[in-house]
Amino acid sequence: MKKFYILCVTLFITTLSFGQGLETFTNLPLSGTSYATGSFTGDNGVTWNYVECRDENGDEFSSGIVGKAVLLRTTTSPGPGSISANSGANGVGELSMKLYKAFSSTTLRQVDVYVNGTLYGTSPGFDDTAEHIYVITGINKTGNVL
C-alpha cells in the first residue's frame, strides 16, 4: 500500500520583489481532495504554476491552517508536489512562508527553495502541528526570476 505524506505550504511571500508582495492564494482554483497540475494568476498578477497539489480543504485535519493554502504531495509516485512563480521584472529580495503539517504521519516535512535553479535554502524538518515560519534573506536577485 502506498503512503502519501502531505506538506502544507501557506506561502506568504512578504517580499516577493524588492517592492513587497503577499500571496494569499485566494485565486487558487483547487478544491477538495484531488491532486492536480495547473496554474493561476495570484494576488499581484504573478502566474503561479503547481504540480501535484491540492488546497487545504477547509483544514479538514485540524492542522491549524487559517485561510487558503497549497498542499504539496510529497511522495515519489506520481511525483512530489511543487509550486513556482515567475517574478516578472521585479526580482526577489527575500521570501517568507508559513509551513504546516496537514496529515498525520511521522515523516519529517521540509521545503526546498530554488531561485533560477539554485537552491537557496531547505527549511528545518518538522513533524508537529505547530505553525513554522521559514524565512530566506539575502537572495537579492534583480530582474526576471523563477
Protein Blocks (a to p, Z undefined) as FASTA:
>chain_A
ZZddddddddddfblblbdcddehlmpmbecjbdcddddddfkopacddehiadekloln
onopacjdddddfbfbfbdcdddddebjnopfbdcdddddfbdcfbdcdddddeehiafb
dcdddddfbdcddddehklpghjdZZ
